[in-house]
Amino acid sequence: MTKLVELSNSAEVHVRSRVPGIVNPIFNLYKQPTIVNSVGTVRRMRADLGEGTSLSFSHTVNEGDKRLLIVTFSTQNDCTISTVNWNGTSLTNLVRIQGSTNIANSVWYLINPEVGTYNISFTMNIESYGVAGAICFSNVNQSIPFESYTTAMVNQGTSTPTITVNNSTSTNLVFGCMAHNGRFLQNSSYDMDQLYRDSHAGNSWEWTNAAASKDGDSGGVTFGWDIEMSYDNTQSAIIAMPLRR
């Protein structure tokens, strides 16, 4: 007769046989990628300050298994990010969407980033207003870190732009980010973990970058951010995707 070992936070579950000293692993339970490995950091982009097209900001990645670094950019729609680096290692562009009213949102990532405090450096094709943000997760699949992403371009007139992800399960953590060119984002009325949020005024617009996470659910996961003030000519560019265990 066998006895299950008590479950802990470890990834493996074992069955111990009655023969002393023999442990028979029968299956693995991988931890859901719910560990936020780092504190979210942001960097404002100010074209009016003449900062140039090559910028950087500091970020800290802590120890943790199966790390994934995500960097998002809220920029003008005529601005494209050409390169992003973490301590000299290149990140990969996952997706970029842009609206018709001077807003774009892009997501970059790096599998297994080096542990420590280093600069995230990035290069743009033009000087731009906007906000860059970074966050790192642990316990994420290192071969295929994401399920398919979902995007939405929400024209304003609504005070709470939303996006719903329908391809997650309880084993996923879903990441969502929004770029907005209207007024400051308040705390969301939706039940989600805010990872970072920042905005600043520039060139008659208000540039905002916000990110959050929610547990996966096969019935659908909805992100929503409350806008303090919205105008008809503003838009929200939203991207969301489940992280794979």
Order of alpha helices (4+ residues) and beta strands (2+ residues): beta-beta-beta-beta-beta-beta-beta-beta-beta-beta-beta-beta-beta-beta-beta-beta-beta-beta-beta-beta-beta
